[in-house]
Amino acid sequence: MLKTEQLEEQIMKVLDANDVCAFGTVDGNRPKIRYMVLFHEGLTVYLATNSRTDKVDELRENANVFVLTGYDGTLSSEIVQMEATAKLCTDNHLKEKLWNDELSRWFEGPHDPDYIVLELNPTRIEYVKGESEPQVWQK
C-alpha cells in the first residue's frame, strides 16, 4: 500500500505521460464517453472544449464526471481512473495558460468566446500498475 504522497506522485506520473483521456459525462441517465486532450496541475485535470458542445450541456445538468487514462496495450500499464466534479471555466488567465497550437484546429485563439476549460476536481482516484491491486486516493 502506497502512502498518500507516494500515491499522488504515481498518479501525477501517469497524468504526465498521457495527453489523451477517455472522458465520461452523464446525459440524462446514460453515460457518454469521448476522447479528450488532457492537461493537469497536480491532481486537478483540465480539458479544453467548445462551449456549444453537448458535454457542456450535460455538465450543467450533472457535474459528476469520469476520466480514464494510461492504458498502453500491455499488462504492465499504469492506469488512472478518476471520479471528479467538473466546473466550467472561462477565466482568461487559465485559458491562456492552457492554450497551445493544437487547439487552433478548433478555436481562433485563447480569447475565442467558444473556447472554455473544464476544471475537474477529483473526489476519488484509482491507480493500478499492471496486475497489482488498485490503490485508492480519496478526497
N, CA, C and O of each residue as an XYZ file, in Angstrom:
556
protein
N       0.847     -1.187      0.000
C       0.000      0.000      0.000
C       0.884      1.239      0.000
O       1.757      1.395      0.854
N       0.650      2.111     -0.961
C       1.423      3.347     -1.052
C       0.900      4.379     -0.064
O      -0.301      4.430      0.204
N       1.791      5.199      0.479
C       1.380      6.324      1.309
C       0.735      7.364      0.397
O       0.955      7.348     -0.814
N      -0.049      8.258      0.964
C      -0.793      9.240      0.178
C       0.108     10.039     -0.752
O      -0.203     10.185     -1.934
N       1.223     10.559     -0.238
C       2.126     11.356     -1.084
C       2.701     10.528     -2.225
O       2.781     11.001     -3.358
N       3.099      9.297     -1.933
C       3.639      8.419     -2.970
C       2.575      8.096     -4.011
O       2.860      8.073     -5.208
N       1.359      7.848     -3.560
C       0.260      7.550     -4.473
C      -0.024      8.748     -5.372
O      -0.208      8.591     -6.579
N      -0.058      9.942     -4.788
C      -0.276     11.151     -5.586
C       0.825     11.318     -6.628
O       0.544     11.697     -7.766
N       2.071     11.040     -6.257
C       3.186     11.131     -7.208
C       3.012     10.143     -8.355
O       3.257     10.490     -9.511
N       2.591      8.917     -8.050
C       2.378      7.911     -9.098
C       1.238      8.327    -10.027
O       1.333      8.164    -11.244
N       0.170      8.859     -9.457
C      -0.962      9.324    -10.260
C      -0.515     10.445    -11.189
O      -0.836     10.436    -12.377
N       0.230     11.415    -10.648
C       0.697     12.539    -11.477
C       1.653     12.068    -12.566
O       1.675     12.633    -13.660
N       2.437     11.046    -12.279
C       3.335     10.476    -13.282
C       2.532      9.931    -14.473
O       2.913     10.124    -15.627
N       1.427      9.253    -14.180
C       0.563      8.735    -15.248
C      -0.070      9.894    -16.016
O      -0.131      9.861    -17.245
N      -0.539     10.916    -15.304
C      -1.134     12.078    -15.973
C      -0.099     12.784    -16.851
O      -0.425     13.232    -17.950
N       1.149     12.885    -16.373
C       2.227     13.498    -17.160
C       2.485     12.730    -18.454
O       2.748     13.328    -19.498
N       2.409     11.422    -18.379
C       2.779     10.563    -19.508
C       1.669     10.400    -20.549
O       1.901      9.829    -21.615
N       0.479     10.892    -20.251
C      -0.659     10.690    -21.149
C      -1.333     12.015    -21.453
O      -1.802     12.706    -20.549
N      -1.377     12.364    -22.726
C      -2.013     13.632    -23.091
C      -3.420     13.445    -23.645
O      -4.040     14.402    -24.109
N      -3.923     12.218    -23.596
C      -5.293     11.935    -24.031
C      -5.957     11.071    -22.968
O      -5.323     10.214    -22.352
N      -7.248     11.317    -22.767
C      -8.003     10.514    -21.813
C      -9.375     10.198    -22.387
O      -9.836     10.849    -23.325
N     -10.016      9.196    -21.817
C     -11.431      8.952    -22.066
C     -12.170      9.750    -20.995
O     -11.889      9.619    -19.804
N     -13.114     10.573    -21.430
C     -13.824     11.474    -20.529
C     -15.300     11.124    -20.559
O     -15.923     11.124    -21.621
N     -15.863     10.824    -19.386
C     -17.253     10.418    -19.309
C     -18.124     11.423    -18.586
O     -17.763     11.956    -17.537
N     -19.294     11.668    -19.184
C     -20.313     12.519    -18.577
C     -21.597     11.697    -18.490
O     -21.640     10.546    -18.925
N     -22.637     12.298    -17.927
C     -23.940     11.649    -17.852
C     -24.927     12.492    -18.647
O     -25.068     13.692    -18.410
N     -25.608     11.850    -19.594
C     -26.635     12.501    -20.412
C     -27.974     11.901    -20.004
O     -28.329     10.802    -20.430
N     -28.715     12.637    -19.170
C     -29.936     12.072    -18.604
C     -29.537     10.995    -17.620
O     -28.998     11.289    -16.553
N     -29.801      9.747    -17.974
C     -29.366      8.640    -17.116
C     -28.417      7.698    -17.856
O     -28.226      6.554    -17.445
N     -27.822      8.187    -18.955
C     -26.916      7.359    -19.752
C     -25.506      7.947    -19.769
O     -25.334      9.162    -19.861
N     -24.502      7.080    -19.681
C     -23.120      7.576    -19.775
C     -22.752      7.928    -21.208
O     -23.223      7.293    -22.151
N     -21.914      8.936    -21.367
C     -21.353      9.304    -22.672
C     -19.848      9.450    -22.499
O     -19.380     10.137    -21.591
N     -19.096      8.799    -23.376
C     -17.636      8.799    -23.297
C     -17.076      9.355    -24.587
O     -17.570      9.060    -25.675
N     -16.029     10.169    -24.454
C     -15.309     10.669    -25.633
C     -13.852     10.868    -25.250
O     -13.518     11.017    -24.075
N     -12.984     10.867    -26.272
C     -11.562     11.129    -26.033
C     -11.336     12.628    -25.990
O     -11.925     13.382    -26.764
N     -10.474     13.050    -25.073
C     -10.164     14.466    -24.925
C      -8.678     14.625    -24.635
O      -8.031     13.725    -24.100
N      -8.151     15.799    -25.002
C      -6.771     16.148    -24.668
C      -6.737     16.525    -23.192
O      -7.579     17.289    -22.720
N      -5.766     15.989    -22.472
C      -5.688     16.131    -21.020
C      -4.543     17.063    -20.632
O      -3.419     16.918    -21.112
N      -4.842     18.012    -19.764
C      -3.853     18.865    -19.102
C      -4.064     18.650    -17.607
O      -5.151     18.257    -17.184
N      -3.035     18.903    -16.809
C      -3.252     18.805    -15.361
C      -2.245     19.661    -14.607
O      -1.154     19.956    -15.093
N      -2.650     20.046    -13.406
C      -1.784     20.671    -12.404
C      -2.038     19.890    -11.132
O      -3.131     19.939    -10.568
N      -1.037     19.180    -10.692
C      -1.257     18.303     -9.554
C      -2.297     17.268     -9.939
O      -2.198     16.648    -10.997
N      -3.282     17.080     -9.095
C      -4.338     16.110     -9.374
C      -5.542     16.732    -10.073
O      -6.478     16.020    -10.439
N      -5.530     18.041    -10.261
C      -6.621     18.708    -10.961
C      -6.406     18.571    -12.460
O      -5.341     18.901    -12.983
N      -7.433     18.078    -13.144
C      -7.362     17.863    -14.590
C      -8.124     18.976    -15.291
O      -9.170     19.427    -14.823
N      -7.577     19.411    -16.430
C      -8.214     20.434    -17.251
C      -8.418     19.883    -18.652
O      -7.538     19.224    -19.206
N      -9.589     20.158    -19.219
C      -9.908     19.745    -20.580
C     -10.420     20.960    -21.338
O     -11.283     21.685    -20.843
N      -9.892     21.184    -22.538
C     -10.355     22.290    -23.379
C     -11.531     21.804    -24.212
O     -11.516     20.687    -24.729
N     -12.554     22.650    -24.340
C     -13.706     22.267    -25.150
C     -14.420     23.489    -25.689
O     -14.118     24.624    -25.322
N     -15.370     23.231    -26.565
C     -16.200     24.282    -27.140
C     -17.425     24.456    -26.244
O     -18.044     23.477    -25.826
N     -17.763     25.692    -25.960
C     -18.886     25.970    -25.064
C     -20.223     25.509    -25.637
O     -21.207     25.411    -24.904
N     -20.268     25.223    -26.944
C     -21.529     24.827    -27.577
C     -21.648     23.311    -27.791
O     -22.461     22.865    -28.602
N     -20.854     22.528    -27.080
C     -20.909     21.076    -27.247
C     -21.922     20.449    -26.290
O     -22.311     21.046    -25.287
N     -22.332     19.239    -26.626
C     -23.265     18.502    -25.764
C     -22.706     18.309    -24.366
O     -23.447     18.363    -23.384
N     -21.391     18.082    -24.271
C     -20.819     17.802    -22.950
C     -21.015     18.974    -21.994
O     -21.195     18.768    -20.794
N     -20.984     20.194    -22.510
C     -21.192     21.366    -21.652
C     -22.626     21.373    -21.127
O     -22.860     21.641    -19.949
N     -23.581     21.078    -22.005
C     -24.980     20.983    -21.565
C     -25.146     19.874    -20.525
O     -25.856     20.045    -19.535
N     -24.489     18.744    -20.757
C     -24.570     17.623    -19.816
C     -24.003     18.011    -18.452
O     -24.557     17.639    -17.418
N     -22.900     18.757    -18.450
C     -22.270     19.161    -17.188
C     -23.112     20.172    -16.425
O     -23.057     20.224    -15.196
N     -23.878     20.963    -17.133
C     -24.778     21.904    -16.449
C     -25.871     21.152    -15.686
O     -26.367     21.627    -14.665
N     -26.237     19.984    -16.190
C     -27.255     19.149    -15.549
C     -26.669     18.246    -14.470
O     -27.305     18.000    -13.445
N     -25.442     17.749    -14.708
C     -24.816     16.808    -13.778
C     -23.306     16.975    -13.877
O     -22.708     16.618    -14.893
N     -22.693     17.507    -12.848
C     -21.258     17.829    -12.867
C     -20.362     16.638    -12.529
O     -19.140     16.784    -12.499
N     -20.937     15.476    -12.276
C     -20.138     14.289    -11.961
C     -19.569     13.692    -13.244
O     -20.302     13.426    -14.196
N     -18.249     13.485    -13.257
C     -17.570     13.000    -14.458
C     -16.595     11.882    -14.105
O     -16.340     11.595    -12.935
N     -16.056     11.257    -15.159
C     -15.108     10.160    -15.002
C     -14.011     10.318    -16.038
O     -14.285     10.654    -17.190
N     -12.770     10.078    -15.634
C     -11.614     10.142    -16.534
C     -10.867      8.817    -16.436
O     -10.658      8.286    -15.345
N     -10.469      8.295    -17.588
C      -9.673      7.072    -17.648
C      -8.491      7.328    -18.568
O      -8.667      7.780    -19.700
N      -7.286      7.042    -18.086
C      -6.097      7.229    -18.921
C      -4.997      6.271    -18.478
O      -5.005      5.758    -17.359
N      -4.057      6.046    -19.379
C      -2.866      5.286    -19.036
C      -2.692      3.959    -19.724
O      -1.567      3.466    -19.808
N      -3.749      3.359    -20.220
C      -3.608      2.030    -20.813
C      -2.799      2.118    -22.100
O      -3.126      2.893    -22.999
N      -1.731      1.311    -22.179
C      -0.874      1.340    -23.369
C      -0.890      0.025    -24.142
O      -0.032     -0.209    -24.993
N      -1.860     -0.828    -23.848
C      -1.981     -2.084    -24.567
C      -1.229     -3.240    -23.940
O      -1.259     -4.354    -24.463
N      -0.553     -2.991    -22.823
C       0.211     -4.057    -22.172
C      -0.339     -4.335    -20.776
O      -1.024     -3.497    -20.189
N      -0.036     -5.505    -20.261
C      -0.469     -5.859    -18.906
C       0.243     -5.045    -17.837
O      -0.223     -4.973    -16.700
N       1.365     -4.432    -18.190
C       2.115     -3.647    -17.207
C       1.712     -2.171    -17.191
O       2.369     -1.361    -16.538
N       0.648     -1.816    -17.897
C       0.188     -0.425    -17.951
C      -0.076      0.139    -16.561
O      -0.504     -0.573    -15.653
N       0.192      1.439    -16.417
C      -0.209      2.174    -15.220
C      -1.465      2.941    -15.605
O      -1.444      3.754    -16.529
N      -2.547      2.683    -14.902
C      -3.850      3.232    -15.268
C      -4.388      4.101    -14.138
O      -4.264      3.764    -12.960
N      -4.987      5.228    -14.521
C      -5.661      6.113    -13.580
C      -7.131      6.196    -13.967
O      -7.475      6.486    -15.112
N      -7.988      5.935    -12.985
C      -9.429      6.111    -13.140
C      -9.858      7.144    -12.105
O      -9.653      6.956    -10.906
N     -10.452      8.231    -12.577
C     -10.755      9.353    -11.698
C     -12.241      9.687    -11.718
O     -12.835      9.881    -12.779
N     -12.827      9.751    -10.533
C     -14.162     10.314    -10.367
C     -13.944     11.755     -9.942
O     -13.127     12.033     -9.064
N     -14.677     12.676    -10.568
C     -14.438     14.093    -10.284
C     -15.716     14.898    -10.449
O     -16.725     14.417    -10.964
N     -15.635     16.130     -9.995
C     -16.689     17.111    -10.209
C     -16.148     18.152    -11.172
O     -15.048     18.673    -10.986
N     -16.928     18.453    -12.204
C     -16.482     19.382    -13.246
C     -17.036     20.780    -13.014
O     -18.156     20.967    -12.539
N     -16.206     21.750    -13.369
C     -16.592     23.161    -13.296
C     -16.259     23.789    -14.645
O     -15.174     23.560    -15.181
N     -17.175     24.576    -15.198
C     -16.938     25.273    -16.460
C     -16.176     26.555    -16.168
O     -16.634     27.383    -15.380
N     -15.002     26.731    -16.804
C     -14.156     27.897    -16.546
C     -13.989     28.736    -17.806
O     -13.658     28.222    -18.875
N     -14.223     30.019    -17.661
C     -13.993     30.957    -18.764
C     -12.899     31.950    -18.404
O     -12.715     32.951    -19.096
N     -12.177     31.682    -17.331
C     -11.103     32.549    -16.853
C     -10.025     32.709    -17.928
O      -9.417     31.726    -18.351
N      -9.793     33.940    -18.364
C      -8.829     34.193    -19.442
C      -7.413     33.760    -19.083
O      -6.683     33.264    -19.941
N      -7.017     33.939    -17.831
C      -5.662     33.540    -17.428
C      -5.470     32.031    -17.615
O      -4.456     31.592    -18.157
N      -6.437     31.253    -17.169
C      -6.361     29.798    -17.309
C      -6.399     29.398    -18.782
O      -5.646     28.522    -19.208
N      -7.273     30.037    -19.559
C      -7.368     29.719    -20.989
C      -6.050     30.013    -21.707
O      -5.624     29.239    -22.564
N      -5.413     31.114    -21.364
C      -4.113     31.457    -21.968
C      -3.040     30.462    -21.537
O      -2.209     30.043    -22.344
N      -3.065     30.090    -20.270
C      -2.065     29.166    -19.739
C      -2.127     27.803    -20.439
O      -1.091     27.196    -20.710
N      -3.332     27.328    -20.726
C      -3.504     26.014    -21.345
C      -3.436     26.046    -22.867
O      -3.338     25.000    -23.508
N      -3.489     27.229    -23.441
C      -3.519     27.341    -24.901
C      -2.259     26.760    -25.530
O      -1.150     26.972    -25.040
N      -2.447     26.026    -26.622
C      -1.325     25.575    -27.446
C      -1.798     25.515    -28.895
O      -2.997     25.573    -29.168
N      -0.858     25.401    -29.811
C      -1.185     25.449    -31.238
C      -2.138     24.349    -31.680
O      -2.880     24.529    -32.646
N      -2.131     23.218    -30.994
C      -3.054     22.130    -31.348
C      -4.511     22.588    -31.255
O      -5.359     22.137    -32.025
N      -4.793     23.481    -30.314
C      -6.166     23.940    -30.118
C      -6.646     24.849    -31.243
O      -7.846     25.083    -31.382
N      -5.720     25.362    -32.045
C      -6.112     26.253    -33.151
C      -6.890     25.503    -34.232
O      -7.458     26.129    -35.127
N      -6.923     24.181    -34.159
C      -7.768     23.404    -35.075
C      -9.245     23.665    -34.801
O     -10.080     23.525    -35.694
N      -9.565     24.046    -33.564
C     -10.956     24.233    -33.171
C     -11.306     25.667    -32.776
O     -12.473     26.057    -32.801
N     -10.285     26.451    -32.412
C     -10.550     27.795    -31.902
C      -9.641     28.808    -32.572
O      -8.549     28.470    -33.031
N     -10.096     30.058    -32.626
C      -9.311     31.125    -33.259
C      -8.158     31.592    -32.381
O      -7.212     32.199    -32.883
N      -8.217     31.327    -31.119
C      -7.166     31.736    -30.194
C      -7.655     31.600    -28.770
O      -8.794     31.192    -28.545
N      -6.807     31.939    -27.794
C      -7.181     31.764    -26.393
C      -8.343     32.654    -25.942
O      -8.927     32.427    -24.882
N      -8.675     33.661    -26.747
C      -9.782     34.548    -26.376
C     -11.040     34.278    -27.190
O     -12.001     35.044    -27.117
N     -11.042     33.204    -27.958
C     -12.233     32.781    -28.699
C     -13.353     32.556    -27.682
O     -13.162     31.799    -26.730
N     -14.511     33.189    -27.856
C     -15.585     33.047    -26.866
C     -16.131     31.619    -26.741
O     -16.742     31.278    -25.729
N     -15.917     30.794    -27.754
C     -16.388     29.406    -27.686
C     -15.425     28.495    -26.928
O     -15.794     27.382    -26.554
N     -14.195     28.958    -26.698
C     -13.175     28.159    -26.006
C     -13.363     28.291    -24.499
O     -13.256     29.383    -23.942
N     -13.645     27.167    -23.849
C     -13.727     27.151    -22.391
C     -12.903     25.974    -21.870
O     -12.507     25.088    -22.628
N     -12.661     25.985    -20.588
C     -11.881     24.929    -19.947
C     -12.766     24.243    -18.910
O     -13.473     24.895    -18.142
N     -12.708     22.928    -18.908
C     -13.378     22.155    -17.871
C     -12.351     21.863    -16.784
O     -11.309     21.264    -17.051
N     -12.641     22.279    -15.585
C     -11.765     22.005    -14.439
C     -12.354     20.828    -13.678
O     -13.480     20.897    -13.186
N     -11.585     19.747    -13.584
C     -12.064     18.537    -12.928
C     -11.365     18.369    -11.584
O     -10.152     18.172    -11.518
N     -12.143     18.449    -10.529
C     -11.617     18.300     -9.174
C     -11.933     16.891     -8.682
O     -13.097     16.544     -8.481
N     -10.892     16.081     -8.490
C     -11.121     14.675     -8.155
C     -11.716     14.476     -6.768
O     -11.390     15.185     -5.816
N     -12.601     13.484     -6.688
C     -13.147     13.065     -5.402
C     -12.619     11.677     -5.038
O     -12.511     11.332     -3.861
N     -12.293     10.886     -6.068
C     -11.755      9.535     -5.866
C     -10.911      9.170     -7.080
O     -11.327      9.382     -8.219
N      -9.726      8.622     -6.832
C      -8.845      8.197     -7.923
C      -8.351      6.792     -7.621
O      -7.907      6.489     -6.513
N      -8.442      5.948     -8.631
C      -7.916      4.589     -8.518
C      -6.695      4.488     -9.421
O      -6.759      4.813    -10.607
N      -5.594      4.040     -8.855
C      -4.343      3.847     -9.590
C      -4.033      2.356     -9.608
O      -4.029      1.703     -8.565
N      -3.773      1.823    -10.799
C      -3.425      0.409    -10.931
C      -2.164      0.298    -11.768
O      -2.060      0.892    -12.841
N      -1.212     -0.467    -11.268
C       0.003     -0.743    -12.037
C       0.007     -2.222    -12.376
O       0.110     -3.079    -11.498
N      -0.106     -2.506    -13.670
C      -0.098     -3.892    -14.114
C      -1.197     -4.701    -13.467
O      -2.361     -4.302    -13.458
N      -0.811     -5.842    -12.927
C      -1.790     -6.742    -12.322
C      -1.866     -6.586    -10.806
O      -2.467     -7.417    -10.125
N      -1.259     -5.523    -10.275
C      -1.286     -5.305     -8.825
C      -2.662     -4.820     -8.377
O      -3.496     -4.431     -9.195
N      -2.879     -4.849     -7.084
C      -4.141     -4.383     -6.515
C      -4.287     -2.873     -6.723
O      -3.301     -2.143     -6.630
N      -5.500     -2.397     -7.003
C      -5.716     -0.955     -7.146
C      -5.403     -0.215     -5.850
O      -5.685     -0.705     -4.757
N      -4.815      0.968     -5.989
C      -4.558      1.867     -4.865
C      -5.571      3.005     -4.991
O      -5.762      3.539     -6.083
N      -6.213      3.377     -3.901
C      -7.283      4.373     -3.962
C      -6.892      5.637     -3.212
O      -6.492      5.596     -2.049
N      -7.017      6.765     -3.912
C      -6.873      8.094     -3.312
C      -8.283      8.651     -3.180
O      -9.079      8.566     -4.116
N      -8.591      9.219     -2.027
C      -9.910      9.795     -1.836
C      -9.801     11.137     -1.153
O      -8.987     11.324     -0.249
N     -10.619     12.060     -1.586
C     -10.618     13.407     -1.014
C     -11.278     13.374      0.340
O     -11.384     14.407      1.000
